[in-house]
Amino acid sequence: MSACPPLSVPCRTWVLLLAAISPGCDRQAGDDYRGEPLARLTGTITSSVDDPPATLRPLLGWSNTANPGGDTGVVEEADVTLEFPSRYHFELYRPPRDEGLNDYTRGGSQPDEARIGVAHIAAWPAEIDPQAENVEEPELYGIAEHHFLVYLDRDVQAGTFSAQLLGGELEAGYHVMDVIENGEPGCQEDVHDCMRLAPADLDTEIQIRIDRAELLDIPDWT
C-alpha cells in the first residue's frame, strides 16, 4: 500500500469521483419500501490527528480500471447512519452501476469470468463537495486502510483471472476483502496489493482512519 501523492493515478480516480453520503441521518429515496438491503457494513472512524474535520461524509468510491476508455470512478449513493461520535453503518440496496464494474468477461467473450466492482471505503470532509469541478484533495480525510468492498455479478469460478484477483472462488454479491500488502506472505505482487476474503466477510468491523493525506496508507489493487 502507498499514500497517493497529489493527482496520482489511479489512486486519485476514486478520490475525485466518490459517492457522497450526507452525514448524521439515513438517506431515503422516498417512502417506498425497498426490501432488505443486499449488504450492511459497520465500523468505526478514528483519527490520528488532533484536529479532524468536524463533520464527515462516509463514502464509497468504485473504481473501474478495466474500462477500455481508461480508468474511471463512479458516483453512487448508499444509506448511512452515524452514531456520534465515531461509528457508522452502511446499507446497500442495489449493486453498483455497470460503469463501476470491471468487466473481465470482456463483453461476454469470456463467460467464465465475472464483472467485479471494487470500492475504497472512506470519509470526506462534509464542507468539500467531492463531485465539484476541479475539486482538490483535502488536507485531511479518512480511508479504510485494510479493507475493500467488492461486488460480484456472478459466482467466481476456479481457475479464472477473477478467482486469481480475489484469492479464490466467491459467491455473487457483496463481500468485504482484507488487504494484503505486496511482498507479504500470500501476496507476491511486485507493485500492487492483494485482496482476500475477510474471515467475517460482511460482519467485519471496518476502521476508517483520518490523517493527513500524505500519511494515509491507501490500498492499491490495480
C-alpha positions in Angstrom: 0.0 0.0 0.0 1.1 3.5 -0.5 -0.1 7.0 0.2 -1.3 8.7 -3.0 0.7 11.8 -4.0 -1.3 14.8 -5.3 -3.1 14.0 -8.6 -1.6 10.5 -8.8 -3.5 7.9 -11.0 -5.2 5.5 -10.4 -5.4 6.4 -6.7 -6.8 9.8 -7.4 -9.6 8.4 -9.5 -11.6 7.2 -6.5 -10.9 10.5 -4.7 -12.3 12.7 -7.4 -15.4 10.6 -8.2 -16.7 9.4 -4.9 -20.2 8.5 -3.7 -21.1 11.4 -1.3 -23.3 10.4 1.6 -24.9 13.0 3.8 -23.8 12.8 7.5 -26.0 12.3 10.5 -29.1 10.8 9.0 -30.5 7.9 7.0 -30.6 8.6 3.2 -34.1 7.7 2.0 -35.2 7.5 -1.7 -38.9 8.3 -0.9 -41.2 6.3 1.3 -41.4 3.2 -0.8 -40.3 0.0 0.9 -37.2 -1.3 -0.8 -36.9 -4.7 0.9 -33.9 -6.0 2.8 -30.5 -4.5 1.9 -28.1 -6.5 -0.2 -25.4 -5.7 2.3 -24.8 -4.0 5.6 -21.4 -2.6 6.6 -20.4 -1.3 10.1 -17.2 0.0 11.7 -15.5 3.0 13.3 -14.0 6.3 12.3 -10.8 7.1 14.2 -8.3 10.0 13.9 -4.5 10.2 14.1 -4.6 14.0 14.3 -5.8 16.3 16.9 -7.9 18.5 14.5 -10.1 16.1 12.4 -12.9 17.6 10.3 -15.8 18.4 12.5 -18.3 16.7 10.2 -17.6 13.8 7.8 -19.4 12.1 4.9 -18.8 8.4 4.8 -18.0 7.5 1.2 -17.8 4.5 -1.2 -15.6 5.1 -4.2 -15.9 2.5 -7.0 -13.0 2.3 -9.5 -13.1 0.7 -12.9 -9.6 0.0 -14.3 -10.7 -2.5 -16.9 -12.7 0.2 -18.8 -11.4 0.3 -22.4 -11.7 4.1 -22.3 -9.3 4.4 -19.3 -9.6 4.4 -15.5 -12.9 5.7 -14.3 -14.6 6.4 -10.9 -18.4 6.1 -10.4 -20.6 8.3 -8.3 -23.0 6.2 -6.3 -25.1 6.6 -3.1 -25.8 4.4 -0.1 -27.9 4.8 3.0 -25.8 5.6 6.1 -26.4 6.1 9.8 -23.8 7.7 12.0 -23.7 7.0 15.8 -21.9 10.0 17.3 -19.0 10.3 17.5 -17.4 7.6 15.6 -19.5 4.6 14.5 -21.1 4.3 11.0 -23.4 1.8 9.3 -23.9 1.5 5.5 -26.9 -0.2 4.0 -26.6 -1.1 0.3 -29.9 -1.8 -1.6 -28.5 -2.2 -5.1 -25.4 -3.2 -7.0 -23.0 -0.6 -8.2 -23.8 0.8 -11.6 -22.4 -1.0 -14.6 -19.8 1.7 -15.1 -18.3 0.7 -11.7 -17.8 -2.9 -12.6 -14.5 -4.2 -14.0 -15.7 -6.4 -16.9 -13.3 -9.3 -17.0 -15.8 -11.2 -19.3 -14.7 -8.7 -22.0 -18.2 -8.1 -23.1 -19.2 -11.7 -22.7 -16.4 -13.2 -24.8 -15.0 -14.9 -21.7 -18.2 -16.0 -19.9 -16.4 -18.0 -17.2 -15.0 -14.7 -15.8 -17.0 -12.2 -13.7 -17.7 -8.5 -13.6 -16.2 -7.2 -10.4 -16.7 -3.9 -8.6 -14.0 -2.8 -6.1 -14.6 0.2 -3.7 -12.5 2.1 -1.3 -14.3 2.9 2.0 -13.6 6.4 3.1 -14.7 9.6 4.9 -14.6 13.0 3.4 -14.9 16.5 5.0 -18.6 17.4 4.6 -17.8 21.0 3.6 -16.0 19.8 0.5 -18.1 18.5 -2.4 -16.1 15.6 -4.0 -18.2 16.0 -7.2 -17.4 19.7 -7.6 -15.5 20.7 -10.7 -11.7 21.0 -10.2 -12.1 19.7 -6.6 -8.7 19.4 -4.8 -7.8 16.7 -2.4 -8.4 17.9 1.2 -5.5 18.1 3.7 -7.4 15.7 6.0 -9.7 12.8 5.2 -10.2 9.1 6.1 -9.7 5.8 4.4 -10.1 2.1 5.3 -6.5 1.1 5.0 -7.1 -2.7 5.5 -10.3 -3.5 3.6 -12.0 -3.2 0.3 -15.7 -3.7 -0.5 -16.3 -5.8 -3.7 -19.4 -6.7 -5.7 -19.6 -9.7 -8.0 -22.3 -10.0 -10.6 -22.0 -13.8 -10.6 -20.2 -16.7 -8.8 -16.4 -16.6 -9.3 -15.2 -19.9 -10.9 -12.0 -21.7 -10.1 -9.1 -21.3 -12.5 -10.2 -17.8 -13.8 -8.5 -14.5 -13.6 -11.3 -13.3 -11.4 -10.5 -16.1 -8.9 -6.8 -15.1 -9.0 -7.6 -11.5 -8.3 -9.9 -12.3 -5.3 -7.8 -15.2 -4.0 -10.4 -17.9 -4.7 -13.9 -18.8 -5.6 -16.6 -16.4 -4.2 -20.4 -16.3 -4.5 -22.1 -13.5 -6.3 -23.0 -10.4 -4.3 -21.1 -8.1 -1.9 -18.1 -9.1 0.2 -15.6 -7.4 2.4 -12.0 -8.2 1.5 -8.8 -8.0 3.6 -5.9 -6.1 2.1 -2.6 -8.0 1.9 0.4 -5.7 1.2 2.6 -6.6 -1.7 5.6 -8.7 -0.7 3.8 -10.1 2.4 3.0 -13.9 2.5 0.1 -14.5 0.2 0.9 -11.6 -2.0 3.9 -11.8 -4.2 3.0 -8.9 -6.5 5.9 -6.6 -7.1 3.8 -3.4 -7.1 0.2 -3.8 -6.1 -1.6 -5.1 -3.0 -3.7 -8.2 -3.0 -7.1 -8.9 -1.5 -8.6 -11.9 0.1 -12.0 -12.6 1.6 -12.2 -11.3 5.2 -12.9 -14.2 7.6 -16.0 -12.4 8.9 -17.0 -11.1 5.4 -19.8 -8.6 5.7 -19.7 -8.8 9.5 -16.2 -7.4 9.5 -15.6 -4.3 11.7 -14.1 -1.8 9.2 -11.9 1.0 10.6 -11.7 4.3 8.7 -8.6 6.2 9.8 -8.4 10.0 9.5 -5.0 11.5 8.9 -3.1 13.9 6.6 -3.5 12.9 3.0 0.2 12.1 2.6 0.2 9.8 5.6 -2.7 7.7 4.7 -1.9 4.1 3.5 -4.3 3.8 0.6 -4.8 0.2 -0.6 -3.9 -0.2 -4.3 -5.3 -3.3 -6.0 -4.6 -2.3 -9.7 
